[in-house]
Amino acid sequence: MKRKLKFLLSVMLILSLISYGAIKIQGKNKQYQEEGLTIVTSFYPMYIAALNIADGIDGVQVVNLTENQTGCVHDYQLTTKDMRTLSGAQVVILNGGDMEEFMEDVLNQQEEIQVIDSSAGMDFLTGSTHNHSGESYQEDNELYNQYSEEIDHDHTDEESSNHPEDDHDHTDEESSNHPEDDHIHTDEESSNHPEDDHDHTDEESSNHPEDDHIHTNDDSSNQSESSHVHTHSNLNGHVWLNVHRYMQQIQTITEGLCEFDPTHEAMYRKNEDKYLEQLQSIKEEIESIKEIANGAEIIIFHDSFAYLAEELGMEVVHAVNTDGETALSAGEIAEVIEEINLHDIKYLFTEEQYEHTIADRIEAETNATVYVMDSLVTGGVNKDSYLKGMKKNIEMLKEALLKDQK
């Protein structure tokens, strides 16, 4: 009787150890099976990709770190809420191409999180590196003078409304107009509080607590940049606008998830095949207009469209960054107009996310036409958002190209 009891106890112990070991191996030492797998994506394009790959899999949830309306994350800064989100992640999916520099330090300290770089191994285009200071144009340049007057006027009106108290000392009443207790500081905010022409007092500085702000290495440089110069990587990481490259990203993400969570590999693979089939249909539509698009010279108002142009064989003559933070100089506007006239450019591609006032102004001065495209960096919780957005872009391209063929 005692032998049987010992035998049964031994068997139970062995089975429990095997079960525990299986959980550790399958979960990469993270026992998520009981609680479910949490996949955190860096921003919207990766969120939509992950929603498709993990669609319908029980116990697997996809959470987007940034808000779906955030857009490009070049100047994004982590909040305490983001840190809490990351603390519950087992897998983090990144776009790569230096798009998520704001996460590097945190992820380097979280060795237990599996990071999937969806663009690993890709060669990237370089970003626009045009001079926004206007120094390449002399003051007696007619176009420069024309737009310099307009821009100076705009800035004067804006500055007078934003900074009505620049010429006198800051008072308690002024400081009460800047409650930032629960506020996440951005580059745009710092530009609204110039520190060049007056001294800040201890009382004023105490009115700007940054309790909810996660400081990064960029913070100190942002505070000292009175000239509003933003330093970004020269890599153009917006690879998802090239459907072929986006399909590669889907494959890379799937491989990473299957390696981390082999229990659901069959479902990941099934979803991957379904999504790739849908994307192939989009790719074929692009191929159908490639013949008339190939070689066309264009100007883009966001670096992301360089990848769409790459797939279509279009030539980007000039990339203008209108990211909502850096105002274009008179020299920049003059340069764009000069290039349009020189190359007889017909197409100006701008995007929905930012105002395209500058593009409209340039259109009015040239024979080029503005076409508003979708960079696919914002949207709702709909796994078909990428497909719908690309179809819309293709229709816009067809309209532009066929109009020029008539």
C-alpha positions as CSV (number, residue, x, y, z in Angstrom):
1,M,0.0,0.0,0.0
2,K,2.8,2.4,0.9
3,R,4.6,1.5,-2.3
4,K,1.5,2.4,-4.3
5,L,1.2,5.7,-2.5
6,K,4.8,6.6,-3.1
7,F,4.5,5.7,-6.7
8,L,1.4,7.9,-7.2
9,L,3.0,10.8,-5.4
10,S,6.1,10.4,-7.6
11,V,4.0,10.4,-10.8
12,M,2.1,13.4,-9.7
13,L,5.3,15.3,-8.9
14,I,6.8,14.4,-12.3
15,L,3.7,15.5,-14.1
16,S,3.5,18.8,-12.3
17,L,7.2,19.5,-13.1
18,I,6.7,18.7,-16.7
19,S,3.6,21.0,-16.8
20,Y,5.5,23.8,-15.1
21,G,8.5,23.4,-17.5
22,A,6.2,23.5,-20.5
23,I,4.7,26.7,-19.4
24,K,8.1,28.3,-18.9
25,I,9.4,27.1,-22.3
26,Q,6.3,28.1,-24.3
27,G,6.1,31.4,-22.5
28,K,9.8,32.3,-22.7
29,N,9.8,32.3,-18.9
30,K,6.6,34.4,-18.7
31,Q,3.6,32.4,-17.6
32,Y,1.1,34.3,-19.6
33,Q,-1.1,31.2,-20.4
34,E,-3.2,31.8,-17.3
35,E,-3.6,35.5,-17.8
36,G,-3.4,35.7,-21.6
37,L,-0.8,37.2,-23.9
38,T,-0.6,41.0,-24.2
39,I,1.0,42.3,-27.4
40,V,1.8,46.0,-27.3
41,T,2.3,47.9,-30.6
42,S,4.3,51.2,-30.9
43,F,1.9,53.1,-33.1
44,Y,-1.0,52.8,-35.5
45,P,0.4,51.0,-38.5
46,M,1.8,48.3,-36.3
47,Y,-1.4,48.1,-34.4
48,I,-3.4,47.3,-37.5
49,A,-0.8,44.8,-38.6
50,A,-1.0,43.0,-35.2
51,L,-4.8,43.1,-35.1
52,N,-4.9,41.1,-38.4
53,I,-2.3,38.6,-37.3
54,A,-3.8,37.9,-33.9
55,D,-7.4,38.1,-35.1
56,G,-9.8,35.8,-33.2
57,I,-7.1,34.1,-31.1
58,D,-8.5,33.5,-27.5
59,G,-6.3,34.9,-24.8
60,V,-4.3,37.1,-27.1
61,Q,-4.9,40.8,-26.9
62,V,-3.4,43.7,-28.9
63,V,-2.9,47.1,-27.2
64,N,-1.6,50.2,-29.0
65,L,0.8,52.2,-26.9
66,T,0.1,55.5,-28.5
67,E,-3.4,56.9,-29.2
68,N,-4.7,55.9,-32.7
69,Q,-4.8,59.5,-33.7
70,T,-1.3,60.3,-32.6
71,G,0.2,59.9,-36.1
72,C,3.9,59.8,-36.7
73,V,5.9,59.4,-33.4
74,H,9.1,61.2,-34.2
75,D,8.7,63.6,-31.3
76,Y,6.6,61.4,-29.1
77,Q,7.5,61.2,-25.4
78,L,6.5,58.4,-23.1
79,T,3.9,59.1,-20.4
80,T,3.4,57.3,-17.1
81,K,0.3,55.7,-18.7
82,D,2.6,54.3,-21.4
83,M,5.0,52.9,-18.8
84,R,2.1,51.1,-17.2
85,T,1.0,49.7,-20.5
86,L,4.6,48.5,-21.3
87,S,4.8,46.9,-17.8
88,G,2.0,44.5,-18.8
89,A,3.4,43.5,-22.1
90,Q,5.0,40.2,-23.0
91,V,5.6,41.2,-26.7
92,V,6.3,44.7,-28.2
93,I,6.0,45.2,-31.9
94,L,8.0,48.0,-33.5
95,N,8.1,49.4,-37.0
96,G,11.8,50.0,-36.8
97,G,13.8,52.4,-39.0
98,D,14.4,54.6,-36.0
99,M,10.7,55.5,-35.7
100,E,10.6,54.5,-32.1
101,E,13.7,56.1,-30.7
102,F,11.5,57.3,-27.8
103,M,11.2,53.7,-26.5
104,E,14.8,52.5,-26.9
105,D,16.1,53.3,-23.3
106,V,13.0,51.8,-21.7
107,L,13.0,48.6,-23.8
108,N,16.8,48.1,-23.2
109,Q,16.0,47.9,-19.5
110,Q,13.1,45.4,-20.0
111,E,14.9,42.2,-21.0
112,E,11.9,40.0,-20.3
113,I,9.9,41.7,-23.0
114,Q,10.1,40.1,-26.5
115,V,10.7,42.9,-29.0
116,I,9.8,42.3,-32.7
117,D,11.4,44.7,-35.1
118,S,9.0,44.4,-38.1
119,S,11.5,45.9,-40.6
120,A,14.6,44.1,-39.5
121,G,17.0,43.5,-42.4
122,M,15.4,46.1,-44.6
123,D,17.3,48.8,-46.5
124,F,15.7,52.2,-45.8
125,L,15.3,55.3,-47.9
126,T,16.9,58.4,-46.3
127,G,14.7,61.2,-45.1
128,S,14.5,64.7,-46.4
129,T,17.5,66.8,-45.5
130,H,16.5,70.1,-47.1
131,N,17.6,73.4,-45.6
132,H,14.7,75.1,-43.8
133,S,16.5,78.3,-43.0
134,G,16.3,79.9,-46.4
135,E,20.1,80.6,-46.5
136,S,20.4,79.2,-50.0
137,Y,18.3,82.1,-51.3
138,Q,19.6,85.7,-51.3
139,E,17.5,88.5,-49.8
140,D,17.0,90.1,-53.2
141,N,15.4,86.9,-54.6
142,E,11.9,87.9,-55.8
143,L,10.2,84.8,-54.5
144,Y,12.0,84.9,-51.3
145,N,11.0,88.5,-50.6
146,Q,7.4,87.8,-51.5
147,Y,7.0,84.8,-49.1
148,S,9.2,86.3,-46.5
149,E,6.8,89.2,-46.1
150,E,3.8,86.9,-45.9
151,I,5.4,84.5,-43.4
152,D,6.7,87.3,-41.3
153,H,3.2,88.8,-41.2
154,D,1.7,85.4,-40.2
155,H,4.3,84.9,-37.5
156,T,3.8,88.4,-36.1
157,D,0.1,87.9,-35.7
158,E,0.5,84.5,-34.2
159,E,3.2,85.6,-31.8
160,S,1.3,88.7,-30.6
161,S,-1.7,86.5,-29.9
162,N,0.3,83.7,-28.2
163,H,2.7,86.0,-26.2
164,P,0.9,89.2,-25.2
165,E,3.2,89.6,-22.2
166,D,6.6,89.2,-23.7
167,D,7.6,92.9,-23.1
168,H,7.1,92.9,-19.3
169,D,7.7,90.8,-16.3
170,H,5.8,87.6,-15.8
171,T,3.1,87.9,-13.1
172,D,1.2,85.5,-11.0
173,E,-1.8,86.0,-13.3
174,E,0.3,84.9,-16.3
175,S,1.6,81.9,-14.6
176,S,-1.9,80.8,-13.7
177,N,-2.6,80.6,-17.5
178,H,-0.2,77.7,-17.8
179,P,-1.5,74.9,-15.6
180,E,0.5,71.9,-16.6
181,D,0.2,69.5,-13.6
182,D,-1.2,66.7,-15.6
183,H,0.2,67.7,-18.9
184,I,2.7,65.9,-21.1
185,H,5.1,68.4,-22.5
186,T,5.8,68.5,-26.2
187,D,8.1,70.3,-28.5
188,E,5.3,72.5,-29.6
189,E,4.6,73.7,-26.1
190,S,8.2,74.5,-25.4
191,S,8.2,76.7,-28.5
192,N,5.3,78.7,-27.0
193,H,7.4,79.7,-24.0
194,P,10.5,81.4,-25.4
195,E,13.2,82.1,-22.9
196,D,15.4,84.4,-24.9
197,D,14.0,87.8,-24.3
198,H,13.3,87.8,-20.5
199,D,14.4,86.2,-17.3
200,H,12.3,83.5,-15.6
201,T,11.9,83.7,-11.9
202,D,11.9,80.9,-9.4
203,E,8.2,81.6,-8.8
204,E,7.5,81.1,-12.5
205,S,9.5,78.0,-12.8
206,S,7.6,76.4,-9.9
207,N,4.4,76.8,-12.0
208,H,5.6,74.2,-14.5
209,P,5.8,70.8,-12.7
210,E,6.5,67.9,-14.9
211,D,5.3,65.1,-12.6
212,D,3.6,63.1,-15.3
213,H,6.5,63.5,-17.8
214,I,8.9,60.7,-18.6
215,H,12.2,62.4,-19.2
216,T,14.4,61.2,-22.1
217,N,17.8,62.2,-23.3
218,D,16.0,64.5,-25.8
219,D,14.3,66.6,-23.1
220,S,17.3,68.8,-22.3
221,S,18.1,69.4,-25.9
222,N,14.4,70.4,-26.6
223,Q,14.4,73.0,-23.9
224,S,17.5,74.7,-25.2
225,E,16.5,74.8,-28.8
226,S,15.2,78.4,-29.1
227,S,15.6,78.2,-32.9
228,H,13.1,75.3,-33.1
229,V,15.5,72.9,-34.9
230,H,14.5,69.3,-34.5
231,T,17.0,66.6,-34.8
232,H,15.8,63.3,-36.2
233,S,17.4,60.2,-37.6
234,N,18.1,60.6,-41.3
235,L,16.4,57.2,-42.0
236,N,13.0,57.3,-43.5
237,G,11.2,54.6,-41.6
238,H,7.7,54.9,-43.2
239,V,8.1,51.6,-45.0
240,W,4.4,50.6,-44.6
241,L,3.4,52.9,-47.5
242,N,5.2,50.4,-49.9
243,V,2.8,47.5,-49.9
244,H,5.6,45.0,-50.8
245,R,7.6,46.1,-47.8
246,Y,4.5,46.1,-45.6
247,M,3.9,42.5,-46.6
248,Q,7.5,41.7,-45.5
249,Q,6.7,43.4,-42.1
250,I,3.6,41.1,-41.7
251,Q,5.8,38.0,-42.3
252,T,8.4,39.2,-39.8
253,I,5.8,39.9,-37.1
254,T,4.2,36.5,-37.7
255,E,7.5,34.7,-37.4
256,G,8.2,36.5,-34.1
257,L,4.9,35.7,-32.6
258,C,5.1,32.1,-33.6
259,E,8.5,31.8,-32.0
260,F,7.3,33.4,-28.8
261,D,3.9,31.7,-28.7
262,P,4.1,28.4,-30.5
263,T,0.8,27.2,-29.0
264,H,-1.1,29.5,-31.4
265,E,1.3,29.2,-34.3
266,A,-1.4,27.6,-36.6
267,M,-3.8,30.5,-36.0
268,Y,-1.1,33.1,-36.5
269,R,-0.1,31.4,-39.8
270,K,-3.7,31.2,-41.0
271,N,-4.3,34.9,-40.3
272,E,-1.1,35.8,-42.0
273,D,-2.1,34.0,-45.1
274,K,-5.5,35.6,-45.2
275,Y,-4.0,39.1,-44.7
276,L,-1.2,38.6,-47.2
277,E,-3.8,37.5,-49.8
278,Q,-5.7,40.8,-49.3
279,L,-2.5,42.8,-49.5
280,Q,-1.6,41.0,-52.7
281,S,-4.8,42.3,-54.2
282,I,-3.8,45.8,-53.3
283,K,-0.3,45.3,-54.7
284,E,-1.8,44.1,-58.0
285,E,-3.9,47.3,-58.2
286,I,-0.7,49.3,-57.8
287,E,1.0,47.3,-60.5
288,S,-1.9,48.2,-62.8
289,I,-1.1,51.9,-62.7
290,K,2.7,51.5,-62.5
291,E,3.1,51.9,-66.3
292,I,1.7,55.4,-66.4
293,A,3.2,56.4,-63.0
294,N,6.7,55.2,-63.7
295,G,9.1,58.2,-64.1
296,A,6.6,60.8,-63.1
297,E,8.2,63.6,-61.0
298,I,6.5,64.6,-57.9
299,I,6.9,66.7,-54.7
300,I,5.7,65.2,-51.5
301,F,4.8,66.9,-48.2
302,H,5.5,63.9,-46.0
303,D,8.4,61.5,-46.2
304,S,6.0,58.5,-46.0
305,F,5.0,59.0,-49.6
306,A,8.5,58.4,-50.8
307,Y,7.8,54.7,-50.2
308,L,4.6,54.7,-52.3
309,A,6.6,56.6,-55.0
310,E,9.3,53.9,-54.8
311,E,6.8,51.2,-55.5
312,L,5.3,53.1,-58.4
313,G,8.6,54.1,-59.9
314,M,7.9,57.8,-59.4
315,E,10.8,60.3,-58.8
316,V,10.6,62.5,-55.7
317,V,12.1,65.8,-56.7
318,H,11.6,67.4,-53.3
319,A,10.3,66.3,-49.9
320,V,8.8,69.0,-47.8
321,N,8.2,68.2,-44.1
322,T,5.0,69.9,-42.9
323,D,4.8,68.1,-39.7
324,G,2.8,70.7,-37.8
325,E,5.8,71.8,-35.7
326,T,8.3,73.2,-38.1
327,A,7.1,76.2,-40.1
328,L,8.4,76.5,-43.7
329,S,10.7,79.4,-44.4
330,A,10.4,81.8,-47.3
331,G,13.4,80.1,-48.8
332,E,11.8,76.7,-48.6
333,I,8.7,77.9,-50.4
334,A,10.7,79.7,-53.0
335,E,12.8,76.6,-53.6
336,V,9.8,74.4,-54.1
337,I,8.2,76.8,-56.5
338,E,11.4,77.1,-58.5
339,E,11.8,73.3,-58.7
340,I,8.1,72.9,-59.8
341,N,8.7,75.4,-62.6
342,L,12.0,73.9,-63.6
343,H,10.8,70.3,-63.8
344,D,7.2,71.1,-64.9
345,I,5.9,69.1,-62.0
346,K,2.2,68.3,-62.0
347,Y,1.7,66.5,-58.7
348,L,1.9,67.7,-55.1
349,F,1.2,64.9,-52.6
350,T,0.2,66.1,-49.2
351,E,-1.5,64.2,-46.4
352,E,-4.7,64.3,-44.3
353,Q,-3.0,64.4,-40.9
354,Y,-1.7,68.0,-41.2
355,E,-3.0,71.2,-42.7
356,H,-2.0,71.6,-46.3
357,T,-2.2,75.4,-46.4
358,I,1.4,75.7,-47.7
359,A,0.7,73.1,-50.5
360,D,-2.4,75.0,-51.5
361,R,-0.4,78.3,-51.6
362,I,2.2,76.7,-53.8
363,E,-0.5,75.2,-56.0
364,A,-1.9,78.7,-56.5
365,E,1.5,79.9,-57.8
366,T,2.2,77.0,-60.2
367,N,0.6,74.6,-62.6
368,A,0.8,71.8,-60.1
369,T,-2.2,70.2,-58.4
370,V,-2.5,69.2,-54.7
371,Y,-3.6,65.7,-54.0
372,V,-4.4,64.8,-50.4
373,M,-3.3,61.3,-49.6
374,D,-3.5,59.1,-46.5
375,S,-0.2,58.2,-44.8
376,L,-2.1,55.5,-42.8
377,V,-0.8,56.6,-39.4
378,T,-4.2,57.4,-37.8
379,G,-7.5,55.7,-37.8
380,G,-10.1,53.7,-35.8
381,V,-10.1,50.2,-34.3
382,N,-10.7,48.5,-37.6
383,K,-8.3,45.8,-38.9
384,D,-9.2,46.7,-42.5
385,S,-8.0,50.3,-42.1
386,Y,-4.8,49.8,-44.1
387,L,-6.6,48.1,-46.9
388,K,-9.3,50.8,-47.1
389,G,-6.7,53.6,-46.9
390,M,-4.5,52.1,-49.6
391,K,-7.5,51.7,-51.9
392,K,-8.3,55.3,-51.4
393,N,-4.8,56.3,-52.2
394,I,-4.8,54.2,-55.4
395,E,-8.0,55.9,-56.5
396,M,-6.4,59.3,-55.9
397,L,-3.4,58.3,-57.8
398,K,-5.5,57.1,-60.7
399,E,-7.4,60.4,-60.7
400,A,-4.1,62.4,-60.8
401,L,-2.4,60.3,-63.4
402,L,-5.3,59.8,-65.8
403,K,-6.1,63.6,-65.6
404,D,-2.6,64.3,-66.9
405,Q,-3.0,61.7,-69.7
406,K,-6.0,63.5,-71.2
